[in-house]
Amino acid sequence: MKTLERRFEAAMRSPTPEEAVYFSKLATLEYCGWIEENFDMIVRRLVKPKLKTPDYKNMLETRIIGNNFGFDYKKNFRPMLTSAVGIKNMETIEIYLKSSGQFEIFVSELESIKQHRDNAAHTWIDGPTKTYPSPSVILSKFNTLFPIVKQIYAEVRRL
């Protein structure tokens, strides 16, 4: 993300305004890819080693992780994690996040970036009139979300 921010700053000085738009779009899509990969990683690293048989490890990879496309909390992450750790454990994680004030921030950040992601993924840049969050805004979003993702990782690890 920091590399994208530096390149975006250079692009802002470019005589071609589309260059800055491209870096903003790229930062948005890269950030969303990071979110999805980290959600998968939480389940893969923390649940898969606890499984004993190849059948269940395969089920985890194909039906739980591999069948999940997106990072909406209620539609994607919660069902995936619930399938992997069980409903009671998922409830425990959410209770902790809510009590620490992180849950609302987490869900809000995911909803916010999803709108930008959908716009970036389903449109093409036609001149400098398209807008996406700048890499510095994306970096700020990352800095907000990263500690919460680390906390979720720690909570799943405790199970």
Secondary structure, 3 states (H helix, E strand, C coil): CHHHHHHHHHHHCCCCCHHHHHHHHHHHHHHHHHHHHHHHHHHHHHHHHHCCCHHHHHHHHHHHHCCCCCCCHHHHHHHHHHHHHCHHHHHHHHHHHHHCCHHHHHHHHHHHHHHHHHHHHCCCCCCCCCCCCCHHHHHHHHHHHHHHHHHHHHHHHHC
